[in-house]
Amino acid sequence: MPDTIQTILETCKTLAVVGLSSKHNRASYGVSSYMKSHGYRIIPVNPNEVSVLGEKCYPALDDVPESFDAVVIFRRSEFVPEVVESAIRKGAKVVWMQEGVQHEEAARRAREAGLEVVQDRCILKEHAKHFVCEGI
């Protein structure tokens, strides 16, 4: 899995972040801000927001008009299946479930559709581990 994670982080530069909040104390905001500062394009997806991190926010993944590489999920696990189905429809390459988010059936469905799946891992921590801490 670590080699897969590094490859994902190196190749997937446009991230649709489902559940991204404009509240600065939320993990979704801090993680997305970090990823944006490291050169990733962030597409916020949240029906309760208009814009986050200076980017137009979309109410649902299916509403995003542009392509994206990965879907980063900051929603409770019970909402993962619908997000995975949207990711498949939209042609995403990766579904990334943040820490505390897991759904085995949805993960299986995503893999069967050809997507890479990461569960219960923080994309910020993985990025820092693979790139920021290199050579220390």
Buried (B, 14 or more C-beta within 10 A) or exposed (E): EEEEBBEBBEEBBBBBBBBBBBEEEBBBBEBBBBBBEBEBBBBBBBEEBEEBBEBEBBEEBEEBEEEBBBBBBBBEBEBBBBBBBBBBEBEBBBBBBBBEBBBEEBBEBBEEBEBBBBBEBBBBEBBBBBEEEEEE
